[in-house]
Amino acid sequence: MGSETSTAPVAGCADLTEDFGFSLMVVAHAYRTVVSSVLAAMPQGARGFQTLAAVVEGDGPNQLALAGYLRIDRTVMTYLLDDLVAAGLVERTLDPSDRRRRKIVATGHGIDTLRHLQRQVREAEDALLSAIDENEREAFRALLGRIARSALNVEPGAQPCDADADICDSAAMAGGAKPGRPSS
């Protein structure tokens, strides 16, 4: 089991590490800090990484489906995908079932880039989670994934892939692809 460390609160402040919201905020901030250097060369950083992961692990979702799933404004998603296309990581291709639509698919370079970055992100995550042992890390990741899948239902009207269920089956996305959670 990992060793626990006590925190010395700032003078006059209480130790809030037992508070769920505070602890979640601290861990999220630390995560952004340790992962940002790993993803520095990725177009749009963590947002680009998660988008690429959703594309690679998904089944050719369209732009609107990706925006809904990743909770990114659809106009922002346009620019994000433009950056990923310019970097040679993804392509917009015609959907064979409806030529009016475009599917977002990863290039070979995009897949290779994602796998490389996933290894680096996993190492950064392991460093962040060094206060707990390897088995606890896996349990934490599994529990966090369960909470995240459940939390997707908290925001009615913003369900993943509602934009086009034929292109991006929400059950497959929830059970298979895990944007933002790198594979080992």
N, C-alpha and C positions, 0 to 999 in steps of 0.2 A: 504494500500500500504506500502511496506517496506521502511525503511528509507535509504537514500543514505548517504554514507560517502565519504568525500573527501580524496584523497591520497596526502601525502606529498612526492613528487618525491625526489629521491636521489639528493644530492647537485649537481647542474649543469645539471641534466637530466630533460627532459620535462615529463609531465604527459601523458602517452600514453594510458590510459584506454579508450579513445575514438577510438583507433585504433583496428579494428576487430581482426587482427592477433595477436597483443600483448595480447588483452583481452582473446582470445581463448587459447593462450599459458599459461597465468596465471591461468585460470580456470582449464585447463587440468592438470597443475602441482599440483594445490591445490587438485584436485580430486584424483590424484594418492597418494598424501600424506595422505588424510583422509581415503581412502579406503584400503590402504596397510596394516594398522594394523588390519582391519576387516578380510582381506583375508590372513593373515600371515600363517595360518595353511593349507591353500589350496595349493595342489601341483601346483607349478609355479604361485602362486598368482593370479593376475587379469586375466592373460592369461588362466590359468586353469579354473577359474570361468566362463569366457566367453565361453570357449569351452564346459564346462558342461552345461551351459545354452542353447547353440546351440543344444546340443544333447537332452536335456530334452524337449525343446520346439519344436524340429524338428521331423522328421519322419524317424529315423534311417539312417542318412546320412552316406556316406562312408568317409574314412580318407581324400581322395583327395578333396572331396566336402567341408569338414570342413576347410581344409587348405585354399582353395580358398576363401570361404566366410569370414573367419576371418583374411585373409591376413597374414597367417603364412606360412613360407617356409615349403614345404611338408616334408623335412627331419627333421625339428624341430618338426613338428606335430607328427611324429612317436614317438619321445622321450616324448613329452607332453602326448600323449595317453598312453604310457607305464606307466608313473607316475600315471595317473588317474586310470588305470586298477589296478596297484599295491595298490592303496588306496581303491580299492573296489567301486569306483564311477561309472565306466563304464565298459562295456564288448565289445569285438569284437565278433560278432556272424555271422554265415553264412547267406548270403542273399538267401532266399528261391527261388528268381527268377533267381539267377545266383550263383551257389555254388563256383565259383572262387572268388567271392567278399565277403568282410566282411562289415557288417553294424556296426556302433557304437551305442550302446544302453545304456541308464542309468540303473543302478541297483536301487533297492528300497532305499538303503543307499545313492546313488548319488542324487536321487530326494529329499529325506529328507534333505540332506546336502545343496543342492541348495536352497530350500525354506527357510531354517534357515539363510543362508548367504544373501539371497535377502532381508530379513527383516532388517538385520544389515547394509547392504549396503544402503538401502533406508534411514535408520536413519542417516547414515553418509552423504548421499547426502542432506538430509533435513537440517542438520547442516551447510553444505557448502553453501546451497542456502538460508540461514536464512535472507539475505538482502532483499529477496522478499517474499511476502505472499504466502499462500498455493495455491490460485487460479493462481497466477503468476507462481509458480513452475510447476504446471500441464501444463499450457500453454507453458512454456519454454521447458519442456520435450517433449511435442507434436511437437512443432516447430523443436526442435533439431532432433527428430526422422525423421521428413519429410526431413530435410536437409541431414541427414545421408543416407536415402534411395535414394535420388537424387544423392548424392556424390558417391554412389556405381557405378554409370554410368560414372564417370569421368575418371576412369582407364580402357580404353578398353582392352579387353583380360583378365581381372581379375574379371569377373562377378561372383557373388556368385553361387556356385553349377554348373557352366559350366562343371565341371569335369564329372558329371553324372546327367543329368536332370531327368532321371527316378527315381533316388533315392532321389533327393533333389530338389523339384520343387521350383525354385527361386521365383515365385509369392507367394507361400505359405510361404516361409521364410520371404519375405519382408512384407507380410501382417499379418503374425501370430507371428512367433518366433522373438524375439528381443534380440539376444545375446548382452550382455553388458547393457541392460536396464532391471533391475530387476522389476518384477511384485510387486504390492503392496499386 
